[in-house]
């Protein structure tokens, strides 16, 4: 069965505005560490930081609303901002069946967090989203 992480990857890599900036450089949890920065940036990193599964009187409903943190990483602040803008557009447009997952909506759940890592000389912008979807019920 498809899962929400596959759907997120598919949505991000399939969005023309974002893929024009990053290609398929979308990674779960962390950026690749062994490649030079120019080979992996700009890029998007995603991680699930919470998951609300809605229950009914008789148990699981199959409705889930994970909080997904997406981080745009780049060598300049302007490039990170451009990636973050396209990332936001891609995720908020996420609805219908995406990579086998029925998505009922997505919305920005917080403001932006901007940061700079002096050791790696990378700029990052993180956004949190709630993605409502259906999942298998056991």
Rosetta constraint file for C-alpha pairs under 8 A:
AtomPair CA 1 CA 100 HARMONIC 7.69 0.50
AtomPair CA 2 CA 6 HARMONIC 6.59 0.50
AtomPair CA 2 CA 7 HARMONIC 7.59 0.50
AtomPair CA 2 CA 99 HARMONIC 6.71 0.50
AtomPair CA 2 CA 100 HARMONIC 5.45 0.50
AtomPair CA 2 CA 101 HARMONIC 6.08 0.50
AtomPair CA 3 CA 7 HARMONIC 6.53 0.50
AtomPair CA 3 CA 100 HARMONIC 7.74 0.50
AtomPair CA 3 CA 101 HARMONIC 6.43 0.50
AtomPair CA 3 CA 135 HARMONIC 7.68 0.50
AtomPair CA 4 CA 8 HARMONIC 6.13 0.50
AtomPair CA 4 CA 101 HARMONIC 6.58 0.50
AtomPair CA 4 CA 133 HARMONIC 7.90 0.50
AtomPair CA 5 CA 9 HARMONIC 6.26 0.50
AtomPair CA 6 CA 10 HARMONIC 6.11 0.50
AtomPair CA 6 CA 99 HARMONIC 6.49 0.50
AtomPair CA 7 CA 11 HARMONIC 6.01 0.50
AtomPair CA 7 CA 98 HARMONIC 5.31 0.50
AtomPair CA 7 CA 99 HARMONIC 4.95 0.50
AtomPair CA 7 CA 100 HARMONIC 7.35 0.50
AtomPair CA 7 CA 101 HARMONIC 6.40 0.50
AtomPair CA 8 CA 12 HARMONIC 6.12 0.50
AtomPair CA 8 CA 91 HARMONIC 7.78 0.50
AtomPair CA 9 CA 13 HARMONIC 6.06 0.50
AtomPair CA 9 CA 26 HARMONIC 6.67 0.50
AtomPair CA 10 CA 14 HARMONIC 5.75 0.50
AtomPair CA 10 CA 98 HARMONIC 7.14 0.50
AtomPair CA 10 CA 99 HARMONIC 6.36 0.50
AtomPair CA 11 CA 15 HARMONIC 6.20 0.50
AtomPair CA 11 CA 90 HARMONIC 6.67 0.50
AtomPair CA 11 CA 91 HARMONIC 7.00 0.50
AtomPair CA 11 CA 94 HARMONIC 6.87 0.50
AtomPair CA 11 CA 98 HARMONIC 6.96 0.50
AtomPair CA 12 CA 18 HARMONIC 6.87 0.50
AtomPair CA 12 CA 19 HARMONIC 7.40 0.50
AtomPair CA 12 CA 26 HARMONIC 7.46 0.50
AtomPair CA 12 CA 87 HARMONIC 6.88 0.50
AtomPair CA 12 CA 90 HARMONIC 6.10 0.50
AtomPair CA 12 CA 91 HARMONIC 7.14 0.50
AtomPair CA 13 CA 18 HARMONIC 7.16 0.50
AtomPair CA 13 CA 19 HARMONIC 5.61 0.50
AtomPair CA 13 CA 23 HARMONIC 6.92 0.50
AtomPair CA 13 CA 24 HARMONIC 5.42 0.50
AtomPair CA 13 CA 25 HARMONIC 7.97 0.50
AtomPair CA 13 CA 26 HARMONIC 7.17 0.50
AtomPair CA 14 CA 19 HARMONIC 6.83 0.50
AtomPair CA 15 CA 19 HARMONIC 5.97 0.50
AtomPair CA 15 CA 90 HARMONIC 5.87 0.50
AtomPair CA 16 CA 20 HARMONIC 5.99 0.50
AtomPair CA 17 CA 21 HARMONIC 6.98 0.50
AtomPair CA 17 CA 86 HARMONIC 5.98 0.50
AtomPair CA 18 CA 22 HARMONIC 6.26 0.50
AtomPair CA 18 CA 23 HARMONIC 7.50 0.50
AtomPair CA 18 CA 83 HARMONIC 6.49 0.50
AtomPair CA 18 CA 86 HARMONIC 5.11 0.50
AtomPair CA 18 CA 87 HARMONIC 6.26 0.50
AtomPair CA 18 CA 90 HARMONIC 7.39 0.50
AtomPair CA 19 CA 23 HARMONIC 4.31 0.50
AtomPair CA 19 CA 24 HARMONIC 6.43 0.50
AtomPair CA 21 CA 42 HARMONIC 7.18 0.50
AtomPair CA 21 CA 83 HARMONIC 6.70 0.50
AtomPair CA 22 CA 26 HARMONIC 7.86 0.50
AtomPair CA 22 CA 41 HARMONIC 7.27 0.50
AtomPair CA 22 CA 42 HARMONIC 5.61 0.50
AtomPair CA 22 CA 43 HARMONIC 5.48 0.50
AtomPair CA 22 CA 44 HARMONIC 7.77 0.50
AtomPair CA 22 CA 83 HARMONIC 7.69 0.50
AtomPair CA 25 CA 40 HARMONIC 6.69 0.50
AtomPair CA 25 CA 41 HARMONIC 7.62 0.50
AtomPair CA 25 CA 42 HARMONIC 7.56 0.50
AtomPair CA 25 CA 43 HARMONIC 5.03 0.50
AtomPair CA 25 CA 44 HARMONIC 6.46 0.50
AtomPair CA 26 CA 43 HARMONIC 5.93 0.50
AtomPair CA 26 CA 44 HARMONIC 4.79 0.50
AtomPair CA 26 CA 45 HARMONIC 5.78 0.50
AtomPair CA 26 CA 46 HARMONIC 7.53 0.50
AtomPair CA 27 CA 31 HARMONIC 6.28 0.50
AtomPair CA 27 CA 32 HARMONIC 7.98 0.50
AtomPair CA 27 CA 43 HARMONIC 7.79 0.50
AtomPair CA 27 CA 44 HARMONIC 6.30 0.50
AtomPair CA 27 CA 45 HARMONIC 4.77 0.50
AtomPair CA 27 CA 46 HARMONIC 6.35 0.50
AtomPair CA 28 CA 45 HARMONIC 5.61 0.50
AtomPair CA 28 CA 46 HARMONIC 5.08 0.50
AtomPair CA 28 CA 47 HARMONIC 5.95 0.50
AtomPair CA 29 CA 45 HARMONIC 5.97 0.50
AtomPair CA 29 CA 46 HARMONIC 5.72 0.50
AtomPair CA 29 CA 47 HARMONIC 5.23 0.50
AtomPair CA 30 CA 45 HARMONIC 6.08 0.50
AtomPair CA 30 CA 46 HARMONIC 7.93 0.50
AtomPair CA 31 CA 40 HARMONIC 7.51 0.50
AtomPair CA 31 CA 43 HARMONIC 7.96 0.50
AtomPair CA 31 CA 45 HARMONIC 6.62 0.50
AtomPair CA 32 CA 40 HARMONIC 7.16 0.50
AtomPair CA 35 CA 39 HARMONIC 6.24 0.50
AtomPair CA 35 CA 40 HARMONIC 6.76 0.50
AtomPair CA 36 CA 40 HARMONIC 6.88 0.50
AtomPair CA 37 CA 41 HARMONIC 5.78 0.50
AtomPair CA 37 CA 75 HARMONIC 7.86 0.50
AtomPair CA 38 CA 42 HARMONIC 7.84 0.50
AtomPair CA 41 CA 73 HARMONIC 6.55 0.50
AtomPair CA 41 CA 74 HARMONIC 5.29 0.50
AtomPair CA 41 CA 75 HARMONIC 6.91 0.50
AtomPair CA 42 CA 72 HARMONIC 7.28 0.50
AtomPair CA 42 CA 73 HARMONIC 5.48 0.50
AtomPair CA 42 CA 74 HARMONIC 4.30 0.50
AtomPair CA 42 CA 75 HARMONIC 7.00 0.50
AtomPair CA 42 CA 79 HARMONIC 7.25 0.50
AtomPair CA 42 CA 80 HARMONIC 7.14 0.50
AtomPair CA 42 CA 83 HARMONIC 7.52 0.50
AtomPair CA 43 CA 72 HARMONIC 5.93 0.50
AtomPair CA 43 CA 73 HARMONIC 5.35 0.50
AtomPair CA 43 CA 74 HARMONIC 6.67 0.50
AtomPair CA 43 CA 83 HARMONIC 7.77 0.50
AtomPair CA 44 CA 70 HARMONIC 6.68 0.50
AtomPair CA 44 CA 71 HARMONIC 5.48 0.50
AtomPair CA 44 CA 72 HARMONIC 4.66 0.50
AtomPair CA 44 CA 73 HARMONIC 6.16 0.50
AtomPair CA 44 CA 83 HARMONIC 7.90 0.50
AtomPair CA 45 CA 70 HARMONIC 5.76 0.50
AtomPair CA 45 CA 71 HARMONIC 5.15 0.50
AtomPair CA 45 CA 72 HARMONIC 6.67 0.50
AtomPair CA 45 CA 73 HARMONIC 7.78 0.50
AtomPair CA 46 CA 68 HARMONIC 6.81 0.50
AtomPair CA 46 CA 69 HARMONIC 5.64 0.50
AtomPair CA 46 CA 70 HARMONIC 4.52 0.50
AtomPair CA 46 CA 71 HARMONIC 6.37 0.50
AtomPair CA 47 CA 68 HARMONIC 5.66 0.50
AtomPair CA 47 CA 69 HARMONIC 5.39 0.50
AtomPair CA 47 CA 70 HARMONIC 6.75 0.50
AtomPair CA 48 CA 66 HARMONIC 6.65 0.50
AtomPair CA 48 CA 67 HARMONIC 5.90 0.50
AtomPair CA 48 CA 68 HARMONIC 4.44 0.50
AtomPair CA 48 CA 69 HARMONIC 6.24 0.50
AtomPair CA 49 CA 66 HARMONIC 7.53 0.50
AtomPair CA 49 CA 67 HARMONIC 5.68 0.50
AtomPair CA 49 CA 68 HARMONIC 5.84 0.50
AtomPair CA 49 CA 69 HARMONIC 6.57 0.50
AtomPair CA 50 CA 66 HARMONIC 5.49 0.50
AtomPair CA 50 CA 67 HARMONIC 5.03 0.50
AtomPair CA 50 CA 68 HARMONIC 7.25 0.50
AtomPair CA 51 CA 64 HARMONIC 6.87 0.50
AtomPair CA 51 CA 65 HARMONIC 5.75 0.50
AtomPair CA 51 CA 66 HARMONIC 3.79 0.50
AtomPair CA 51 CA 67 HARMONIC 5.94 0.50
AtomPair CA 52 CA 64 HARMONIC 5.71 0.50
AtomPair CA 52 CA 65 HARMONIC 5.11 0.50
AtomPair CA 52 CA 66 HARMONIC 5.80 0.50
AtomPair CA 53 CA 60 HARMONIC 7.48 0.50
AtomPair CA 53 CA 61 HARMONIC 7.81 0.50
AtomPair CA 53 CA 62 HARMONIC 7.33 0.50
AtomPair CA 53 CA 63 HARMONIC 6.00 0.50
AtomPair CA 53 CA 64 HARMONIC 4.39 0.50
AtomPair CA 53 CA 65 HARMONIC 6.37 0.50
AtomPair CA 53 CA 66 HARMONIC 7.95 0.50
AtomPair CA 54 CA 60 HARMONIC 6.57 0.50
AtomPair CA 54 CA 61 HARMONIC 5.97 0.50
AtomPair CA 54 CA 62 HARMONIC 7.16 0.50
AtomPair CA 54 CA 63 HARMONIC 5.52 0.50
AtomPair CA 54 CA 64 HARMONIC 6.08 0.50
AtomPair CA 55 CA 59 HARMONIC 5.40 0.50
AtomPair CA 55 CA 60 HARMONIC 4.45 0.50
AtomPair CA 55 CA 61 HARMONIC 5.10 0.50
AtomPair CA 55 CA 62 HARMONIC 7.84 0.50
AtomPair CA 55 CA 63 HARMONIC 7.85 0.50
AtomPair CA 56 CA 60 HARMONIC 6.10 0.50
AtomPair CA 56 CA 61 HARMONIC 5.90 0.50
AtomPair CA 60 CA 137 HARMONIC 6.40 0.50
AtomPair CA 61 CA 137 HARMONIC 7.07 0.50
AtomPair CA 62 CA 134 HARMONIC 5.37 0.50
AtomPair CA 62 CA 135 HARMONIC 5.02 0.50
AtomPair CA 62 CA 136 HARMONIC 5.91 0.50
AtomPair CA 62 CA 137 HARMONIC 5.37 0.50
AtomPair CA 63 CA 132 HARMONIC 7.17 0.50
AtomPair CA 63 CA 133 HARMONIC 5.97 0.50
AtomPair CA 63 CA 134 HARMONIC 4.84 0.50
AtomPair CA 63 CA 135 HARMONIC 6.39 0.50
AtomPair CA 64 CA 131 HARMONIC 7.97 0.50
AtomPair CA 64 CA 132 HARMONIC 5.78 0.50
AtomPair CA 64 CA 133 HARMONIC 5.49 0.50
AtomPair CA 64 CA 134 HARMONIC 6.07 0.50
AtomPair CA 64 CA 135 HARMONIC 6.77 0.50
AtomPair CA 65 CA 130 HARMONIC 5.90 0.50
AtomPair CA 65 CA 131 HARMONIC 5.33 0.50
AtomPair CA 65 CA 132 HARMONIC 4.44 0.50
AtomPair CA 65 CA 133 HARMONIC 6.46 0.50
AtomPair CA 66 CA 130 HARMONIC 5.71 0.50
AtomPair CA 66 CA 131 HARMONIC 5.79 0.50
AtomPair CA 66 CA 132 HARMONIC 7.04 0.50
AtomPair CA 67 CA 109 HARMONIC 7.77 0.50
AtomPair CA 67 CA 128 HARMONIC 6.46 0.50
AtomPair CA 67 CA 129 HARMONIC 5.49 0.50
AtomPair CA 67 CA 130 HARMONIC 4.62 0.50
AtomPair CA 67 CA 131 HARMONIC 6.67 0.50
AtomPair CA 68 CA 128 HARMONIC 5.55 0.50
AtomPair CA 68 CA 129 HARMONIC 5.22 0.50
AtomPair CA 68 CA 130 HARMONIC 6.37 0.50
AtomPair CA 68 CA 131 HARMONIC 7.38 0.50
AtomPair CA 69 CA 126 HARMONIC 6.64 0.50
AtomPair CA 69 CA 127 HARMONIC 5.69 0.50
AtomPair CA 69 CA 128 HARMONIC 4.35 0.50
AtomPair CA 69 CA 129 HARMONIC 6.40 0.50
AtomPair CA 70 CA 87 HARMONIC 7.86 0.50
AtomPair CA 70 CA 126 HARMONIC 5.53 0.50
AtomPair CA 70 CA 127 HARMONIC 5.39 0.50
AtomPair CA 70 CA 128 HARMONIC 6.26 0.50
AtomPair CA 70 CA 129 HARMONIC 7.83 0.50
AtomPair CA 71 CA 84 HARMONIC 7.41 0.50
AtomPair CA 71 CA 124 HARMONIC 6.39 0.50
AtomPair CA 71 CA 125 HARMONIC 5.45 0.50
AtomPair CA 71 CA 126 HARMONIC 4.12 0.50
AtomPair CA 71 CA 127 HARMONIC 6.43 0.50
AtomPair CA 72 CA 80 HARMONIC 5.53 0.50
AtomPair CA 72 CA 81 HARMONIC 7.65 0.50
AtomPair CA 72 CA 83 HARMONIC 5.87 0.50
AtomPair CA 72 CA 84 HARMONIC 5.40 0.50
AtomPair CA 72 CA 87 HARMONIC 7.77 0.50
AtomPair CA 72 CA 124 HARMONIC 5.43 0.50
AtomPair CA 72 CA 125 HARMONIC 5.21 0.50
AtomPair CA 72 CA 126 HARMONIC 6.34 0.50
AtomPair CA 73 CA 80 HARMONIC 5.50 0.50
AtomPair CA 73 CA 83 HARMONIC 7.89 0.50
AtomPair CA 73 CA 122 HARMONIC 6.52 0.50
AtomPair CA 73 CA 123 HARMONIC 5.65 0.50
AtomPair CA 73 CA 124 HARMONIC 4.52 0.50
AtomPair CA 73 CA 125 HARMONIC 6.80 0.50
AtomPair CA 74 CA 79 HARMONIC 5.83 0.50
AtomPair CA 74 CA 80 HARMONIC 4.96 0.50
AtomPair CA 74 CA 122 HARMONIC 5.71 0.50
AtomPair CA 74 CA 123 HARMONIC 5.38 0.50
AtomPair CA 74 CA 124 HARMONIC 6.59 0.50
AtomPair CA 75 CA 79 HARMONIC 7.04 0.50
AtomPair CA 75 CA 80 HARMONIC 7.53 0.50
AtomPair CA 75 CA 121 HARMONIC 6.70 0.50
AtomPair CA 75 CA 122 HARMONIC 5.06 0.50
AtomPair CA 75 CA 123 HARMONIC 5.99 0.50
AtomPair CA 76 CA 80 HARMONIC 6.32 0.50
AtomPair CA 76 CA 122 HARMONIC 7.07 0.50
AtomPair CA 76 CA 123 HARMONIC 5.95 0.50
AtomPair CA 77 CA 81 HARMONIC 6.15 0.50
AtomPair CA 77 CA 123 HARMONIC 5.52 0.50
AtomPair CA 77 CA 124 HARMONIC 7.49 0.50
AtomPair CA 78 CA 82 HARMONIC 6.25 0.50
AtomPair CA 79 CA 83 HARMONIC 6.25 0.50
AtomPair CA 80 CA 84 HARMONIC 6.04 0.50
AtomPair CA 80 CA 123 HARMONIC 6.30 0.50
AtomPair CA 80 CA 124 HARMONIC 6.04 0.50
AtomPair CA 80 CA 125 HARMONIC 6.40 0.50
AtomPair CA 81 CA 85 HARMONIC 6.13 0.50
AtomPair CA 81 CA 125 HARMONIC 6.97 0.50
AtomPair CA 82 CA 86 HARMONIC 6.46 0.50
AtomPair CA 83 CA 87 HARMONIC 5.97 0.50
AtomPair CA 84 CA 88 HARMONIC 6.13 0.50
AtomPair CA 84 CA 125 HARMONIC 6.49 0.50
AtomPair CA 84 CA 126 HARMONIC 7.65 0.50
AtomPair CA 84 CA 127 HARMONIC 7.98 0.50
AtomPair CA 85 CA 89 HARMONIC 6.40 0.50
AtomPair CA 86 CA 90 HARMONIC 6.08 0.50
AtomPair CA 87 CA 91 HARMONIC 6.26 0.50
AtomPair CA 88 CA 92 HARMONIC 6.06 0.50
AtomPair CA 88 CA 108 HARMONIC 7.77 0.50
AtomPair CA 88 CA 127 HARMONIC 7.94 0.50
AtomPair CA 89 CA 93 HARMONIC 6.19 0.50
AtomPair CA 90 CA 94 HARMONIC 6.63 0.50
AtomPair CA 91 CA 106 HARMONIC 6.50 0.50
AtomPair CA 91 CA 107 HARMONIC 7.76 0.50
AtomPair CA 91 CA 129 HARMONIC 7.95 0.50
AtomPair CA 92 CA 105 HARMONIC 7.43 0.50
AtomPair CA 92 CA 106 HARMONIC 5.14 0.50
AtomPair CA 92 CA 107 HARMONIC 5.63 0.50
AtomPair CA 92 CA 108 HARMONIC 7.35 0.50
AtomPair CA 93 CA 105 HARMONIC 7.93 0.50
AtomPair CA 93 CA 106 HARMONIC 7.32 0.50
AtomPair CA 94 CA 98 HARMONIC 7.64 0.50
AtomPair CA 94 CA 103 HARMONIC 6.91 0.50
AtomPair CA 94 CA 105 HARMONIC 6.30 0.50
AtomPair CA 94 CA 106 HARMONIC 6.19 0.50
AtomPair CA 95 CA 102 HARMONIC 7.50 0.50
AtomPair CA 95 CA 103 HARMONIC 4.90 0.50
AtomPair CA 95 CA 104 HARMONIC 5.41 0.50
AtomPair CA 95 CA 105 HARMONIC 5.30 0.50
AtomPair CA 95 CA 106 HARMONIC 7.39 0.50
AtomPair CA 96 CA 101 HARMONIC 7.96 0.50
AtomPair CA 96 CA 102 HARMONIC 5.55 0.50
AtomPair CA 96 CA 103 HARMONIC 5.14 0.50
AtomPair CA 96 CA 104 HARMONIC 6.28 0.50
AtomPair CA 97 CA 101 HARMONIC 5.24 0.50
AtomPair CA 97 CA 102 HARMONIC 4.39 0.50
AtomPair CA 97 CA 103 HARMONIC 5.98 0.50
AtomPair CA 98 CA 102 HARMONIC 6.45 0.50
AtomPair CA 98 CA 103 HARMONIC 6.85 0.50
AtomPair CA 101 CA 133 HARMONIC 7.09 0.50
AtomPair CA 101 CA 134 HARMONIC 6.93 0.50
AtomPair CA 101 CA 135 HARMONIC 7.51 0.50
AtomPair CA 102 CA 133 HARMONIC 5.57 0.50
AtomPair CA 102 CA 134 HARMONIC 5.56 0.50
AtomPair CA 102 CA 135 HARMONIC 7.93 0.50
AtomPair CA 103 CA 131 HARMONIC 7.24 0.50
AtomPair CA 103 CA 132 HARMONIC 5.91 0.50
AtomPair CA 103 CA 133 HARMONIC 4.20 0.50
AtomPair CA 103 CA 134 HARMONIC 6.62 0.50
AtomPair CA 104 CA 131 HARMONIC 7.73 0.50
AtomPair CA 104 CA 132 HARMONIC 5.40 0.50
AtomPair CA 104 CA 133 HARMONIC 5.41 0.50
AtomPair CA 104 CA 134 HARMONIC 7.84 0.50
AtomPair CA 105 CA 131 HARMONIC 5.90 0.50
AtomPair CA 105 CA 132 HARMONIC 5.28 0.50
AtomPair CA 105 CA 133 HARMONIC 7.23 0.50
AtomPair CA 106 CA 129 HARMONIC 6.58 0.50
AtomPair CA 106 CA 130 HARMONIC 5.53 0.50
AtomPair CA 106 CA 131 HARMONIC 4.30 0.50
AtomPair CA 106 CA 132 HARMONIC 6.14 0.50
AtomPair CA 107 CA 129 HARMONIC 5.43 0.50
AtomPair CA 107 CA 130 HARMONIC 5.47 0.50
AtomPair CA 107 CA 131 HARMONIC 6.72 0.50
AtomPair CA 108 CA 127 HARMONIC 7.19 0.50
AtomPair CA 108 CA 128 HARMONIC 5.96 0.50
AtomPair CA 108 CA 129 HARMONIC 4.39 0.50
AtomPair CA 108 CA 130 HARMONIC 6.49 0.50
AtomPair CA 109 CA 127 HARMONIC 7.75 0.50
AtomPair CA 109 CA 128 HARMONIC 5.28 0.50
AtomPair CA 109 CA 129 HARMONIC 4.81 0.50
AtomPair CA 109 CA 130 HARMONIC 5.95 0.50
AtomPair CA 110 CA 127 HARMONIC 6.57 0.50
AtomPair CA 110 CA 128 HARMONIC 5.61 0.50
AtomPair CA 110 CA 129 HARMONIC 7.32 0.50
AtomPair CA 111 CA 127 HARMONIC 6.48 0.50
AtomPair CA 111 CA 128 HARMONIC 7.61 0.50
AtomPair CA 112 CA 125 HARMONIC 6.46 0.50
AtomPair CA 112 CA 126 HARMONIC 5.67 0.50
AtomPair CA 112 CA 127 HARMONIC 5.18 0.50
AtomPair CA 112 CA 128 HARMONIC 7.98 0.50
AtomPair CA 113 CA 124 HARMONIC 7.99 0.50
AtomPair CA 113 CA 125 HARMONIC 5.46 0.50
AtomPair CA 113 CA 126 HARMONIC 5.10 0.50
AtomPair CA 113 CA 127 HARMONIC 6.75 0.50
AtomPair CA 114 CA 123 HARMONIC 7.62 0.50
AtomPair CA 114 CA 124 HARMONIC 5.80 0.50
AtomPair CA 114 CA 125 HARMONIC 4.53 0.50
AtomPair CA 114 CA 126 HARMONIC 6.67 0.50
AtomPair CA 115 CA 123 HARMONIC 5.90 0.50
AtomPair CA 115 CA 124 HARMONIC 5.19 0.50
AtomPair CA 115 CA 125 HARMONIC 6.40 0.50
AtomPair CA 116 CA 121 HARMONIC 6.97 0.50
AtomPair CA 116 CA 122 HARMONIC 5.82 0.50
AtomPair CA 116 CA 123 HARMONIC 4.55 0.50
AtomPair CA 116 CA 124 HARMONIC 6.18 0.50
AtomPair CA 117 CA 121 HARMONIC 5.44 0.50
AtomPair CA 117 CA 122 HARMONIC 5.34 0.50
AtomPair CA 117 CA 123 HARMONIC 6.49 0.50
AtomPair CA 118 CA 122 HARMONIC 7.04 0.50
